[in-house]
């Protein structure tokens, strides 16, 4: 019986490494060289690839670059700073609502919605999209468009209803969380031209605009306080359920890449003029029309 001898100049331990241990120590490139058995193995290699020596502040994530999975370190500054500003606006809205400054709280949610739309566009323009940015954006959206509007409408109108008002406000927050979780798991599966369910920023705007309209036109509210409270309770539940529905809404993500008839520009100017006459009423009206458009389109396709 003969045994294979290692080549001259090579030790037995080196021979064993060549014959039995096929996995070298993982570096940034080696950890991402396909193929892998599954996602779990890739995550293990990714974790083993980093030494957590000392007190460090670092983000290590897996990305797809040129069709290959690579390990990257750090974050993109511009889009994540904008997301942080959106998070700050939502946080300020909560503080303002608890202090009874409902108009300031509403404006903060509107500002957060504007910033939420800006961070995605900046990321696409700069080619600075990353898994960390997507998850961070969802967490910021949860606070700004799931928690802040619920606290706003609860503090403004639902608190006298007691547990019923608390339950209605919580339904909106829970539906916002469901909506964002479903959106995250459906990225790359559903058509980007449409939202499945009402987007959380739009649902937050519907709730916020209703509060602003009630503040601006409060001369008739005093006589119907109970009715107004129940209307707000129903409204916040409806907005929450629209977020988790399967109603499809046009996302407008490809709208700026296509030419439209010139008359559309004129119609846009007229709509802006009407909105500027009474901004909260105009925004609420446009939001309701948009919410109804998805329902109408869905019913039409079913029929």
C-alpha positions in Angstrom: 0.0 0.0 0.0 1.5 3.3 -1.1 0.8 6.8 0.2 1.1 9.9 -1.9 4.0 12.0 -0.8 3.9 15.8 -0.9 6.0 17.4 -3.5 9.5 18.3 -2.6 9.6 21.6 -0.7 6.0 21.3 0.5 5.1 20.3 4.0 2.4 17.9 5.1 0.3 20.6 6.6 0.4 22.5 3.3 -0.6 19.3 1.4 -3.5 18.8 3.7 -4.6 22.4 3.1 -4.5 21.8 -0.6 -6.3 18.5 -0.5 -8.9 18.9 2.2 -9.4 22.5 3.2 -10.6 24.3 0.1 -11.7 27.6 1.7 -9.0 30.3 2.2 -9.3 33.1 4.6 -12.0 35.4 3.2 -11.0 38.9 2.0 -13.4 41.4 0.5 -13.1 39.9 -3.0 -12.9 36.3 -2.0 -16.0 36.5 0.2 -18.1 37.5 -2.7 -16.8 35.1 -5.4 -19.8 33.1 -6.7 -21.2 30.6 -6.6 -22.5 30.2 -3.1 -24.6 27.4 -1.7 -27.3 29.7 -0.3 -27.9 33.1 1.3 -27.1 31.7 4.8 -23.6 30.7 3.7 -23.0 34.0 2.1 -24.0 35.8 5.3 -21.6 33.6 7.3 -18.8 34.4 5.0 -19.7 38.1 5.2 -19.6 38.1 9.0 -16.3 36.1 9.1 -14.8 38.6 6.7 -14.7 41.4 9.3 -12.7 41.6 12.5 -14.6 43.6 15.1 -11.5 44.9 16.8 -12.0 47.8 19.1 -14.8 50.4 19.1 -15.8 50.8 15.5 -18.6 52.5 13.6 -19.0 50.8 10.2 -21.6 49.4 7.9 -20.7 46.2 5.9 -23.2 45.0 3.4 -23.6 42.8 0.4 -24.4 44.5 -2.9 -24.7 43.4 -6.5 -22.2 45.1 -8.8 -21.9 44.1 -12.5 -23.9 40.9 -11.8 -21.7 39.8 -8.9 -22.3 40.0 -5.2 -19.6 42.2 -3.5 -18.9 43.4 0.0 -18.9 47.1 0.5 -18.1 49.3 3.5 -19.5 52.7 4.5 -22.6 54.5 3.4 -23.6 57.0 0.8 -23.7 60.5 2.4 -26.1 62.6 0.4 -29.2 60.3 0.2 -28.8 59.2 3.8 -28.5 62.7 5.1 -31.8 63.6 3.3 -33.4 60.5 4.9 -32.1 61.7 8.3 -33.7 65.1 7.8 -37.0 63.3 6.9 -36.6 61.3 10.2 -36.0 64.6 12.1 -39.1 66.1 10.6 -41.2 63.2 11.7 -39.7 63.3 15.2 -40.4 67.0 15.5 -44.0 66.4 14.3 -44.5 64.0 17.3 -43.2 66.5 19.7 -45.4 69.3 18.3 -48.5 67.1 18.4 -48.0 66.2 22.1 -47.6 70.0 22.8 -50.8 70.9 21.0 -49.1 72.6 18.1 -51.0 70.7 15.4 -50.4 73.0 12.5 -46.6 72.8 13.0 -46.9 69.1 13.4 -48.8 68.9 10.1 -46.2 71.0 8.2 -43.4 68.8 9.6 -45.1 65.7 8.1 -45.5 67.5 4.7 -41.8 68.4 4.8 -40.9 64.8 5.6 -42.9 63.6 2.6 -41.0 66.0 0.4 -37.7 64.9 1.7 -38.7 61.2 1.4 -39.3 61.8 -2.3 -36.0 63.6 -2.7 -33.7 61.0 -1.1 -34.7 58.3 -3.6 -34.3 60.6 -6.6 -30.9 61.7 -5.3 -29.8 58.1 -4.8 -30.8 57.2 -8.3 -29.2 60.3 -9.8 -25.9 59.7 -8.0 -26.1 55.9 -8.5 -25.9 55.7 -4.7 -28.5 53.1 -3.9 -27.7 50.5 -1.3 -29.4 47.9 1.0 -28.6 50.0 4.0 -30.2 53.1 2.4 -33.4 51.1 1.6 -33.8 49.8 5.1 -32.9 53.1 6.7 -35.5 54.8 4.5 -38.2 52.3 5.5 -37.5 52.9 9.2 -37.6 56.7 8.8 -40.9 56.3 6.9 -42.3 54.2 9.7 -41.8 57.1 12.1 -42.7 59.9 9.8 -45.7 58.3 8.0 -46.8 55.6 10.4 -46.4 57.0 13.9 -46.4 60.8 13.5 -49.8 61.1 11.7 -51.4 58.7 14.1 -50.2 60.7 17.1 -51.3 63.9 15.4 -54.8 62.8 14.7 -55.2 61.1 18.1 -54.0 64.3 19.9 -56.2 66.5 17.7 -59.5 64.7 17.5 -59.5 61.1 18.8 -58.3 61.4 22.4 -61.9 62.2 23.8 -63.1 58.8 22.3 -60.9 57.0 24.8 -60.0 53.4 23.8 -61.9 53.7 20.5 -59.8 56.6 19.5 -56.6 54.9 20.6 -57.6 51.7 18.6 -58.3 53.7 15.4 -55.0 55.6 15.6 -53.1 52.3 16.2 -54.8 50.7 13.2 -53.2 53.4 11.0 -49.7 52.8 12.6 -50.0 49.0 12.3 -51.1 49.2 8.7 -48.2 51.5 8.0 -45.8 48.9 9.3 -47.5 46.2 7.3 -47.3 48.3 4.2 -43.6 49.1 4.5 -42.8 45.4 5.3 -44.7 44.2 2.3 -43.1 46.8 0.1 -39.6 45.7 1.2 -40.2 42.0 0.4 -41.8 42.8 -2.9 -39.0 44.9 -4.3 -38.0 43.6 -7.7 -41.2 41.5 -7.9 -44.0 43.9 -8.6 -44.2 46.4 -11.4 -42.4 49.6 -10.4 -45.0 51.7 -12.3 -47.5 50.9 -9.6 -47.8 50.8 -5.8 -49.7 47.8 -4.4 -51.8 49.7 -1.8 -51.7 53.4 -1.0 -48.1 54.5 -0.3 -47.5 55.5 3.3 -46.5 59.1 2.6 -49.7 59.6 0.6 -51.8 58.1 3.4 -50.0 60.3 5.9 -50.8 63.4 3.7 -54.5 62.5 3.6 -54.6 62.3 7.4 -52.5 65.5 7.8 -54.4 67.5 5.2 -57.7 66.6 6.9 -56.3 68.0 10.2 -55.2 71.2 8.6 -58.5 71.7 6.9 -60.3 71.3 10.2 -57.9 73.8 11.8 -58.4 76.4 9.0 -62.2 75.9 8.9 -63.1 75.5 12.5 -66.1 77.8 12.6 -68.5 75.0 12.0 -66.7 72.3 14.1 -67.8 73.5 17.5 -71.4 72.5 16.9 -70.6 69.0 15.7 -67.7 67.9 17.9 -68.9 64.3 18.4 -69.6 63.9 14.7 -66.3 65.3 13.7 -64.4 62.9 16.1 -66.2 59.9 14.6 -65.5 61.1 11.1 -61.8 61.5 11.9 -61.8 58.0 13.5 -63.4 56.5 10.3 -61.0 58.5 8.1 -57.8 57.3 9.8 -59.0 53.7 9.6 -59.9 54.0 5.9 -56.5 55.5 5.1 -54.8 52.7 7.0 -56.7 50.0 5.3 -55.9 51.5 1.9 -52.2 51.1 2.6 -52.6 47.3 3.1 -55.1 46.8 0.3 -54.1 45.2 -3.1 -55.4 48.3 -4.9 -52.9 49.4 -7.5 -51.9 53.1 -7.7 -49.8 54.6 -10.4 -46.3 55.5 -8.9 -45.3 58.3 -11.3 -41.7 56.9 -11.2 -41.5 56.9 -15.0 -43.8 59.9 -15.6 -40.9 62.3 -16.0 -39.2 60.2 -18.6 -42.1 60.4 -21.1 -43.5 63.2 -23.2 -47.1 64.2 -22.7 -49.5 66.4 -24.7 -49.0 70.1 -24.2 -52.5 70.5 -22.8 -51.4 68.4 -19.8 -49.1 71.2 -18.8 -51.9 73.7 -19.0 -54.1 71.5 -16.9 -51.3 71.2 -14.3 -51.0 75.0 -14.1 -54.7 75.3 -13.5 -54.6 72.7 -10.8 -51.7 74.5 -9.1 -53.7 77.7 -9.2 -56.7 76.1 -7.5 -54.5 74.5 -4.9 -52.7 77.8 -4.1 -56.1 79.4 -3.3 -56.5 77.1 -0.3 -53.5 74.8 0.0 -54.8 72.3 2.6 -58.2 71.9 0.9 -56.5 71.6 -2.5 -54.0 68.9 -1.3 -56.8 67.0 0.5 -59.0 67.1 -2.7 -56.1 65.9 -4.9 -55.3 63.1 -2.4 -58.9 61.9 -2.3 -59.1 61.9 -6.1 -55.9 59.9 -6.2 -57.1 57.4 -3.6 -60.4 57.0 -5.5 -58.6 56.6 -8.8 -56.9 53.4 -7.7 -60.2 52.0 -6.4 -62.0 52.9 -9.6 -59.3 51.4 -11.8 -59.3 48.2 -9.8 -63.1 47.8 -10.0 -63.1 48.6 -13.7 -60.5 45.9 -14.3 -62.5 43.4 -12.3 -65.7 44.2 -14.3 
